[in-house]
C-alpha cells in the first residue's frame, strides 16, 4: 500500500489509477535507454559493443524487476479488497482498509466497504424482524387460536361456534403466514452467501435425486414422472445444491397443480454451449396476466393444489432468485388455464481441462 500511496501523492497521476500504471510502464521502458545513453555519454571515445550489450541487458533486467515490483504494489489495494470481500462472505467481518485517494481504486474500495457496512446493518435489521415475527407476533396469533379452540370445545351455541371457527381459521392462517415469512428471510440470507463455481452436472444424478424425493408424492396422486435426457452432462457455474433446490421446487409445483393421473415431464438437453432443463405438466396452467406474478413474494396466485395441498409460493420465488444469481432466468409457458404449464431455464456450459 505504501507504493500506491506514494504514487498517489504525485500531482499529475494522483487522480487516475490508469495514469499510475502508464507512468510506471513508461519509466520502466526508458530505464535501459537511459542506462545505455549514460554509458555512451561517458565512454563515447572508447565505445565497446560487448560492454554496451552487457549494460543494456543489466538495465533491462533492473527495469523489469523495478516495474514488476511497483506494479505489484499498485495491485495490492485490489488484492486487499478481494480478501476483505471473501472474509465478509465467510464470517461477515468487515476489514479496515485505510485508503485516502481519489482515483478509481480508492473510490472502489471506499464504496465497497460502505456497501458492506450498509448490507450488514440491513441484515441485522432483518434478523431483528425475523425474531419479532417468530416470537412476539407468533404469540399474538397463538392466543386467539387457543381461546377459539376452548370456545369450540365448550359446546357453545351454533352462532358462537361459527364465530369461534372463523377466529380459529384466521389465527391459523396468521401463524402459517408468519412461519412462511420467517422461512423466506432465512432462505434469503442463505442465498446471499452462495458463491458459484464451475462444477460438473449430470442429468442422471439429478434424475436420481428427483425420483427419490418425489417417489411417494407422485404415487399418492398417481402422477407419472417422466424423464428424458438423463445422459446429458456438462460443467456449469452453479452450486449443485442450489440447482437441486430449483429443480425440486419446479417439480413439486408441477405435481401439486397437476390433477390425478396427470403427467410431469422433466427434460435435460445440451446445445449451443447451454445446459437446458424443462419441467412440463398437464396441470391447471395459467393465463398471460397470471404469468407476471407467478414468482412474486406471496404471489396472489397462491392457492391450494388439486388435492388441497397447501402452498406458500416461497419456493418458486427463491428458485427465481437462485437462477438470477446464476446469470439465468426461469421462463414460463402455458396455453391457458387447465392447459398445463412448462417451466424451463438454461445455464451456460464451460470447458474444463
C-alpha positions as a Markdown table, in Angstrom:
| # | Residue | x | y | z |
|---|---|---|---|---|
| 1 | Unk | 0.0 | 0.0 | 0.0 |
| 2 | Unk | 2.9 | 2.4 | 0.6 |
| 3 | Unk | 4.0 | 2.4 | -3.1 |
| 4 | Unk | 0.4 | 3.1 | -4.1 |
| 5 | Unk | 0.0 | 5.9 | -1.6 |
| 6 | Unk | 3.4 | 7.3 | -2.6 |
| 7 | Unk | 2.4 | 7.4 | -6.3 |
| 8 | Unk | -0.9 | 9.0 | -5.3 |
| 9 | Unk | 1.0 | 12.0 | -3.9 |
| 10 | Unk | 2.3 | 12.9 | -7.4 |
| 11 | Unk | 0.1 | 15.7 | -8.7 |
| 12 | Unk | -0.1 | 14.6 | -12.3 |
| 13 | Unk | -1.2 | 11.0 | -11.6 |
| 14 | Unk | -2.8 | 11.1 | -8.2 |
| 15 | Unk | -6.4 | 11.2 | -9.6 |
| 16 | Unk | -6.1 | 8.4 | -12.1 |
| 17 | Unk | -5.3 | 4.7 | -11.5 |
| 18 | Unk | -4.6 | 4.1 | -15.2 |
| 19 | Unk | -2.2 | 7.0 | -15.2 |
| 20 | Unk | -0.2 | 5.4 | -12.4 |
| 21 | Unk | 0.2 | 2.2 | -14.5 |
| 22 | Unk | 1.1 | 4.1 | -17.6 |
| 23 | Unk | 3.7 | 6.2 | -15.7 |
| 24 | Unk | 5.3 | 3.1 | -14.2 |
| 25 | Unk | 5.4 | 1.3 | -17.6 |
| 26 | Unk | 6.8 | 4.5 | -19.3 |
| 27 | Unk | 9.6 | 4.7 | -16.7 |
| 28 | Unk | 10.3 | 1.0 | -16.9 |
| 29 | Unk | 10.7 | 1.1 | -20.7 |
| 30 | Unk | 13.1 | 4.0 | -20.6 |
| 31 | Unk | 15.5 | 2.7 | -17.9 |
| 32 | Unk | 17.5 | 0.6 | -20.4 |
| 33 | Unk | 17.7 | 3.6 | -22.8 |
| 34 | Unk | 18.8 | 5.9 | -20.1 |
| 35 | Unk | 21.4 | 3.4 | -18.9 |
| 36 | Unk | 22.8 | 3.0 | -22.4 |
| 37 | Unk | 22.7 | 6.7 | -23.1 |
| 38 | Unk | 24.6 | 7.4 | -19.9 |
| 39 | Unk | 27.3 | 4.8 | -20.9 |
| 40 | Unk | 27.7 | 6.3 | -24.3 |
| 41 | Unk | 28.0 | 9.8 | -22.9 |
| 42 | Unk | 30.8 | 8.7 | -20.6 |
| 43 | Unk | 32.6 | 6.4 | -23.0 |
| 44 | Unk | 31.9 | 7.9 | -26.4 |
| 45 | Unk | 35.7 | 7.8 | -27.2 |
| 46 | Unk | 36.1 | 4.2 | -26.1 |
| 47 | Unk | 32.9 | 2.5 | -27.3 |
| 48 | Unk | 32.8 | -1.2 | -26.7 |
| 49 | Unk | 29.9 | -3.2 | -28.3 |
| 50 | Unk | 30.2 | -6.0 | -25.8 |
| 51 | Unk | 30.1 | -3.7 | -22.8 |
| 52 | Unk | 27.2 | -1.8 | -24.3 |
| 53 | Unk | 25.3 | -5.1 | -24.7 |
| 54 | Unk | 26.0 | -6.1 | -21.2 |
| 55 | Unk | 24.9 | -2.7 | -19.8 |
| 56 | Unk | 21.7 | -2.9 | -21.9 |
| 57 | Unk | 20.9 | -6.4 | -20.6 |
| 58 | Unk | 21.6 | -5.4 | -17.0 |
| 59 | Unk | 19.4 | -2.2 | -17.3 |
| 60 | Unk | 16.6 | -4.2 | -18.9 |
| 61 | Unk | 16.6 | -6.8 | -16.1 |
| 62 | Unk | 16.8 | -4.0 | -13.5 |
| 63 | Unk | 13.9 | -2.1 | -15.2 |
| 64 | Unk | 11.8 | -5.3 | -15.4 |
| 65 | Unk | 12.4 | -6.1 | -11.7 |
| 66 | Unk | 11.6 | -2.5 | -10.6 |
| 67 | Unk | 8.5 | -2.3 | -12.9 |
| 68 | Unk | 7.1 | -5.6 | -11.6 |
| 69 | Unk | 7.7 | -4.6 | -8.0 |
| 70 | Unk | 6.0 | -1.3 | -8.4 |
| 71 | Unk | 3.0 | -2.7 | -10.4 |
| 72 | Unk | 2.6 | -5.4 | -7.7 |
| 73 | Unk | 2.4 | -2.5 | -5.2 |
| 74 | Unk | -0.3 | -0.9 | -7.3 |
| 75 | Unk | -2.3 | -4.1 | -7.5 |
| 76 | Unk | -2.1 | -4.7 | -3.7 |
| 77 | Unk | -5.1 | -2.5 | -2.8 |
| 78 | Unk | -7.3 | -4.5 | -5.1 |
| 79 | Unk | -6.0 | -7.7 | -3.5 |
| 80 | Unk | -6.8 | -6.4 | -0.1 |
| 81 | Unk | -10.3 | -5.5 | -1.2 |
| 82 | Unk | -10.8 | -9.0 | -2.6 |
| 83 | Unk | -9.5 | -10.5 | 0.7 |
| 84 | Unk | -11.9 | -8.3 | 2.6 |
| 85 | Unk | -14.9 | -9.3 | 0.5 |
| 86 | Unk | -14.0 | -13.0 | 0.9 |
| 87 | Unk | -13.6 | -12.6 | 4.6 |
| 88 | Unk | -17.0 | -10.8 | 4.8 |
| 89 | Unk | -18.7 | -13.6 | 2.9 |
| 90 | Unk | -17.1 | -16.2 | 5.2 |
| 91 | Unk | -17.8 | -14.8 | 8.6 |
| 92 | Unk | -19.4 | -11.3 | 8.0 |
| 93 | Unk | -16.4 | -9.4 | 9.4 |
| 94 | Unk | -15.6 | -6.1 | 7.8 |
| 95 | Unk | -11.9 | -5.4 | 7.4 |
| 96 | Unk | -10.5 | -1.9 | 7.9 |
| 97 | Unk | -8.7 | -0.7 | 4.7 |
| 98 | Unk | -7.3 | 2.8 | 5.1 |
| 99 | Unk | -7.3 | 4.4 | 1.7 |
| 100 | Unk | -7.3 | 8.2 | 1.2 |
| 101 | Unk | -7.0 | 8.5 | -2.5 |
| 102 | Unk | -9.3 | 10.0 | -5.2 |
| 103 | Unk | -8.6 | 7.6 | -8.0 |
| 104 | Unk | -10.8 | 4.8 | -9.3 |
| 105 | Unk | -9.4 | 2.2 | -6.9 |
| 106 | Unk | -9.7 | 4.4 | -3.9 |
| 107 | Unk | -13.3 | 5.1 | -4.7 |
| 108 | Unk | -14.0 | 1.4 | -5.4 |
| 109 | Unk | -12.6 | 0.4 | -2.0 |
| 110 | Unk | -14.5 | 3.1 | -0.1 |
| 111 | Unk | -17.8 | 2.4 | -1.9 |
| 112 | Unk | -17.4 | -1.3 | -1.4 |
| 113 | Unk | -16.7 | -1.0 | 2.3 |
| 114 | Unk | -19.7 | 1.4 | 2.7 |
| 115 | Unk | -21.9 | -1.1 | 0.8 |
| 116 | Unk | -20.7 | -3.9 | 3.1 |
| 117 | Unk | -21.5 | -1.8 | 6.2 |
| 118 | Unk | -24.9 | -0.9 | 4.9 |
| 119 | Unk | -25.6 | -4.6 | 4.0 |
| 120 | Unk | -24.6 | -5.7 | 7.5 |
| 121 | Unk | -26.9 | -3.1 | 9.0 |
| 122 | Unk | -29.8 | -4.4 | 6.8 |
| 123 | Unk | -29.0 | -8.0 | 7.8 |
| 124 | Unk | -29.1 | -7.0 | 11.4 |
| 125 | Unk | -32.5 | -5.4 | 11.0 |
| 126 | Unk | -33.7 | -8.4 | 9.1 |
| 127 | Unk | -32.7 | -10.7 | 11.9 |
| 128 | Unk | -34.5 | -8.4 | 14.4 |
| 129 | Unk | -37.5 | -8.6 | 12.2 |
| 130 | Unk | -37.3 | -12.3 | 12.0 |
| 131 | Unk | -37.1 | -12.6 | 15.8 |
| 132 | Unk | -40.1 | -10.3 | 16.1 |
| 133 | Unk | -42.1 | -12.5 | 13.7 |
| 134 | Unk | -41.0 | -15.8 | 15.1 |
| 135 | Unk | -41.6 | -14.9 | 18.7 |
| 136 | Unk | -43.7 | -11.9 | 19.6 |
| 137 | Unk | -46.1 | -11.8 | 16.7 |
| 138 | Unk | -46.4 | -15.6 | 16.7 |
| 139 | Unk | -47.6 | -15.4 | 20.3 |
| 140 | Unk | -50.2 | -12.8 | 19.3 |
| 141 | Unk | -51.6 | -15.2 | 16.8 |
| 142 | Unk | -51.4 | -18.2 | 19.2 |
| 143 | Unk | -53.5 | -16.6 | 21.9 |
| 144 | Unk | -56.7 | -16.2 | 19.8 |
| 145 | Unk | -56.2 | -19.7 | 18.4 |
| 146 | Unk | -56.1 | -21.2 | 21.9 |
| 147 | Unk | -59.1 | -19.2 | 23.0 |
| 148 | Unk | -61.1 | -20.1 | 19.9 |
| 149 | Unk | -60.3 | -23.8 | 20.5 |
| 150 | Unk | -61.5 | -23.6 | 24.1 |
| 151 | Unk | -64.8 | -21.9 | 23.0 |
| 152 | Unk | -65.4 | -24.6 | 20.4 |
| 153 | Unk | -64.7 | -27.4 | 22.9 |
| 154 | Unk | -67.2 | -25.8 | 25.4 |
| 155 | Unk | -70.2 | -26.7 | 23.1 |
| 156 | Unk | -71.5 | -23.1 | 22.6 |
| 157 | Unk | -74.5 | -22.1 | 20.5 |
| 158 | Unk | -74.2 | -22.6 | 16.8 |
| 159 | Unk | -73.6 | -18.8 | 16.1 |
| 160 | Unk | -70.9 | -18.5 | 18.7 |
| 161 | Unk | -69.3 | -21.8 | 17.5 |
| 162 | Unk | -69.3 | -20.4 | 13.9 |
| 163 | Unk | -67.6 | -17.2 | 15.0 |
| 164 | Unk | -65.0 | -19.1 | 17.0 |
| 165 | Unk | -64.3 | -21.3 | 14.0 |
| 166 | Unk | -63.7 | -18.2 | 11.9 |
| 167 | Unk | -61.4 | -16.8 | 14.5 |
| 168 | Unk | -59.5 | -20.2 | 14.6 |
| 169 | Unk | -59.1 | -20.2 | 10.8 |
| 170 | Unk | -57.8 | -16.6 | 10.8 |
| 171 | Unk | -55.3 | -17.3 | 13.6 |
| 172 | Unk | -54.1 | -20.4 | 11.9 |
| 173 | Unk | -53.6 | -18.5 | 8.6 |
| 174 | Unk | -51.7 | -15.8 | 10.5 |
| 175 | Unk | -49.4 | -18.5 | 12.0 |
| 176 | Unk | -48.8 | -20.0 | 8.6 |
| 177 | Unk | -48.0 | -16.6 | 7.1 |
| 178 | Unk | -45.6 | -15.8 | 9.9 |
| 179 | Unk | -43.9 | -19.2 | 9.5 |
| 180 | Unk | -43.6 | -18.6 | 5.7 |
| 181 | Unk | -42.2 | -15.1 | 6.2 |
| 182 | Unk | -39.6 | -16.3 | 8.7 |
| 183 | Unk | -38.6 | -19.1 | 6.3 |
| 184 | Unk | -38.3 | -16.6 | 3.5 |
| 185 | Unk | -36.0 | -14.4 | 5.5 |
| 186 | Unk | -33.8 | -17.3 | 6.5 |
| 187 | Unk | -33.6 | -18.7 | 2.9 |
| 188 | Unk | -32.8 | -15.2 | 1.5 |
| 189 | Unk | -29.9 | -14.9 | 4.0 |
| 190 | Unk | -28.5 | -18.3 | 2.8 |
| 191 | Unk | -28.9 | -17.2 | -0.8 |
| 192 | Unk | -26.9 | -14.1 | -0.2 |
| 193 | Unk | -23.9 | -16.2 | 0.9 |
| 194 | Unk | -24.0 | -18.5 | -2.1 |
| 195 | Unk | -20.9 | -18.4 | -4.3 |
| 196 | Unk | -21.0 | -20.3 | -7.6 |
| 197 | Unk | -18.0 | -22.1 | -9.2 |
| 198 | Unk | -17.8 | -24.2 | -12.3 |
| 199 | Unk | -18.8 | -27.7 | -11.4 |
| 200 | Unk | -19.9 | -30.8 | -13.3 |
| 201 | Unk | -23.6 | -31.6 | -13.7 |
| 202 | Unk | -25.2 | -34.9 | -14.7 |
| 203 | Unk | -28.7 | -35.5 | -15.9 |
| 204 | Unk | -28.6 | -39.0 | -14.4 |
| 205 | Unk | -27.6 | -37.7 | -10.9 |
| 206 | Unk | -30.4 | -35.1 | -11.0 |
| 207 | Unk | -33.0 | -37.6 | -12.1 |
| 208 | Unk | -31.9 | -40.0 | -9.3 |
| 209 | Unk | -32.4 | -37.2 | -6.7 |
| 210 | Unk | -35.8 | -36.3 | -8.1 |
| 211 | Unk | -37.0 | -39.9 | -8.2 |
| 212 | Unk | -36.0 | -40.3 | -4.6 |
| 213 | Unk | -37.6 | -37.1 | -3.3 |
| 214 | Unk | -40.9 | -37.3 | -5.2 |
| 215 | Unk | -41.5 | -41.1 | -5.3 |
| 216 | Unk | -44.2 | -41.0 | -2.6 |
| 217 | Unk | -45.7 | -37.7 | -3.6 |
| 218 | Unk | -46.2 | -38.7 | -7.2 |
| 219 | Unk | -47.5 | -42.1 | -6.2 |
| 220 | Unk | -50.1 | -40.6 | -3.9 |
| 221 | Unk | -51.6 | -38.6 | -6.7 |
| 222 | Unk | -50.9 | -41.2 | -9.3 |
| 223 | Unk | -48.9 | -38.6 | -11.3 |
| 224 | Unk | -46.4 | -40.0 | -13.8 |
| 225 | Unk | -42.9 | -38.7 | -13.5 |
| 226 | Unk | -41.3 | -38.9 | -17.0 |
| 227 | Unk | -37.6 | -38.1 | -17.6 |
| 228 | Unk | -35.6 | -37.6 | -20.7 |
| 229 | Unk | -32.0 | -36.7 | -21.5 |
| 230 | Unk | -30.5 | -38.5 | -18.5 |
| 231 | Unk | -27.3 | -39.0 | -20.4 |
| 232 | Unk | -26.7 | -35.2 | -20.7 |
| 233 | Unk | -23.8 | -33.8 | -18.7 |
| 234 | Unk | -21.5 | -30.8 | -18.7 |
| 235 | Unk | -19.9 | -28.1 | -16.5 |
| 236 | Unk | -21.9 | -25.1 | -15.3 |
| 237 | Unk | -21.3 | -22.2 | -13.0 |
| 238 | Unk | -23.7 | -23.1 | -10.2 |
| 239 | Unk | -23.8 | -24.7 | -6.8 |
| 240 | Unk | -25.1 | -28.3 | -7.1 |
| 241 | Unk | -27.3 | -28.0 | -4.0 |
| 242 | Unk | -28.8 | -24.8 | -5.4 |
| 243 | Unk | -29.6 | -26.5 | -8.7 |
| 244 | Unk | -31.3 | -29.3 | -6.9 |
| 245 | Unk | -33.3 | -26.8 | -4.9 |
| 246 | Unk | -34.6 | -25.2 | -8.1 |
| 247 | Unk | -35.4 | -28.5 | -9.7 |
| 248 | Unk | -37.2 | -29.7 | -6.6 |
| 249 | Unk | -39.2 | -26.5 | -6.4 |
| 250 | Unk | -40.3 | -26.8 | -10.0 |
| 251 | Unk | -41.2 | -30.5 | -9.9 |
| 252 | Unk | -43.0 | -30.0 | -6.5 |
| 253 | Unk | -45.0 | -27.2 | -8.0 |
| 254 | Unk | -45.8 | -29.3 | -11.1 |
| 255 | Unk | -47.1 | -32.2 | -9.1 |
| 256 | Unk | -49.0 | -30.0 | -6.7 |
| 257 | Unk | -51.0 | -28.4 | -9.5 |
| 258 | Unk | -51.5 | -31.5 | -11.7 |
| 259 | Unk | -54.7 | -33.5 | -11.2 |
| 260 | Unk | -54.6 | -37.2 | -10.5 |
| 261 | Unk | -53.5 | -39.4 | -13.4 |
| 262 | Unk | -51.6 | -36.5 | -14.9 |
| 263 | Unk | -48.0 | -36.4 | -16.2 |
| 264 | Unk | -45.0 | -34.3 | -15.2 |
| 265 | Unk | -42.1 | -34.4 | -17.7 |
| 266 | Unk | -38.5 | -33.4 | -16.8 |
| 267 | Unk | -36.2 | -33.0 | -19.8 |
| 268 | Unk | -32.5 | -32.3 | -19.9 |
| 269 | Unk | -30.7 | -31.2 | -23.1 |
| 270 | Unk | -27.4 | -29.6 | -24.2 |
| 271 | Unk | -26.9 | -27.4 | -27.2 |
| 272 | Unk | -25.2 | -24.2 | -28.3 |
| 273 | Unk | -23.0 | -24.5 | -25.1 |
| 274 | Unk | -26.0 | -24.4 | -22.8 |
| 275 | Unk | -27.4 | -26.9 | -20.4 |
| 276 | Unk | -31.2 | -26.7 | -20.5 |
| 277 | Unk | -33.8 | -28.0 | -18.1 |
| 278 | Unk | -37.5 | -28.2 | -18.8 |
| 279 | Unk | -40.3 | -29.2 | -16.4 |
| 280 | Unk | -43.7 | -29.6 | -18.2 |
| 281 | Unk | -47.0 | -30.7 | -16.6 |
| 282 | Unk | -50.6 | -31.4 | -17.6 |
| 283 | Unk | -52.0 | -29.3 | -14.7 |
| 284 | Unk | -54.1 | -26.3 | -14.2 |
| 285 | Unk | -51.9 | -23.9 | -16.2 |
| 286 | Unk | -52.3 | -20.1 | -16.2 |
| 287 | Unk | -53.0 | -17.1 | -18.5 |
| 288 | Unk | -50.7 | -14.4 | -19.6 |
| 289 | Unk | -51.7 | -12.0 | -16.8 |
| 290 | Unk | -51.2 | -14.6 | -14.1 |
| 291 | Unk | -47.7 | -15.5 | -15.5 |
| 292 | Unk | -46.5 | -12.0 | -14.5 |
| 293 | Unk | -47.0 | -12.7 | -10.8 |
| 294 | Unk | -46.1 | -16.4 | -10.5 |
| 295 | Unk | -42.7 | -15.7 | -8.9 |
| 296 | Unk | -43.6 | -12.8 | -6.7 |
| 297 | Unk | -43.2 | -13.0 | -2.9 |
| 298 | Unk | -46.5 | -14.3 | -1.6 |
| 299 | Unk | -48.0 | -14.2 | -5.1 |
| 300 | Unk | -51.7 | -13.5 | -5.3 |
| 301 | Unk | -51.9 | -16.7 | -7.3 |
| 302 | Unk | -51.0 | -18.8 | -4.3 |
| 303 | Unk | -53.7 | -21.4 | -3.9 |
| 304 | Unk | -54.0 | -25.0 | -2.7 |
| 305 | Unk | -53.1 | -27.8 | -5.0 |
| 306 | Unk | -55.5 | -30.0 | -7.0 |
| 307 | Unk | -55.8 | -32.3 | -3.9 |
| 308 | Unk | -56.0 | -29.4 | -1.4 |
| 309 | Unk | -52.2 | -29.3 | -0.8 |
| 310 | Unk | -51.0 | -26.2 | 1.0 |
| 311 | Unk | -48.7 | -23.7 | -0.7 |
| 312 | Unk | -46.9 | -20.5 | 0.3 |
| 313 | Unk | -45.3 | -19.7 | -3.1 |
| 314 | Unk | -41.9 | -19.2 | -1.4 |
| 315 | Unk | -40.1 | -22.0 | -3.3 |
| 316 | Unk | -40.8 | -20.5 | -6.7 |
| 317 | Unk | -39.7 | -17.1 | -5.6 |
| 318 | Unk | -36.4 | -18.5 | -4.2 |
| 319 | Unk | -35.9 | -20.6 | -7.3 |
| 320 | Unk | -36.2 | -17.5 | -9.4 |
| 321 | Unk | -33.7 | -15.6 | -7.2 |
| 322 | Unk | -31.2 | -18.5 | -7.3 |
| 323 | Unk | -31.3 | -18.6 | -11.1 |
| 324 | Unk | -30.8 | -14.8 | -11.3 |
| 325 | Unk | -27.7 | -15.2 | -9.2 |
| 326 | Unk | -26.5 | -17.9 | -11.6 |
| 327 | Unk | -27.0 | -15.5 | -14.5 |
| 328 | Unk | -30.1 | -17.1 | -15.9 |
| 329 | Unk | -33.9 | -16.9 | -15.5 |
| 330 | Unk | -36.8 | -19.2 | -15.4 |
| 331 | Unk | -39.1 | -19.0 | -18.4 |
| 332 | Unk | -42.8 | -19.9 | -18.2 |
| 333 | Unk | -45.2 | -21.0 | -20.9 |
| 334 | Unk | -48.9 | -22.1 | -20.8 |
| 335 | Unk | -51.7 | -22.2 | -23.4 |
| 336 | Unk | -54.1 | -21.1 | -20.7 |
| 337 | Unk | -56.0 | -22.4 | -17.7 |
| 338 | Unk | -56.3 | -26.2 | -17.5 |
| 339 | Unk | -53.8 | -26.5 | -20.4 |
| 340 | Unk | -50.7 | -27.4 | -18.5 |
| 341 | Unk | -47.6 | -25.4 | -18.0 |
| 342 | Unk | -43.9 | -25.5 | -18.8 |
| 343 | Unk | -41.0 | -24.0 | -16.7 |
| 344 | Unk | -37.5 | -24.0 | -18.2 |
| 345 | Unk | -34.1 | -22.5 | -17.7 |
| 346 | Unk | -30.7 | -22.6 | -19.4 |
| 347 | Unk | -27.2 | -22.4 | -18.0 |
| 348 | Unk | -24.0 | -21.8 | -20.0 |
| 349 | Unk | -21.6 | -24.7 | -20.1 |
| 350 | Unk | -17.8 | -24.4 | -19.7 |
| 351 | Unk | -14.9 | -26.5 | -20.9 |
| 352 | Unk | -12.8 | -27.9 | -18.1 |
| 353 | Unk | -9.4 | -29.2 | -18.8 |
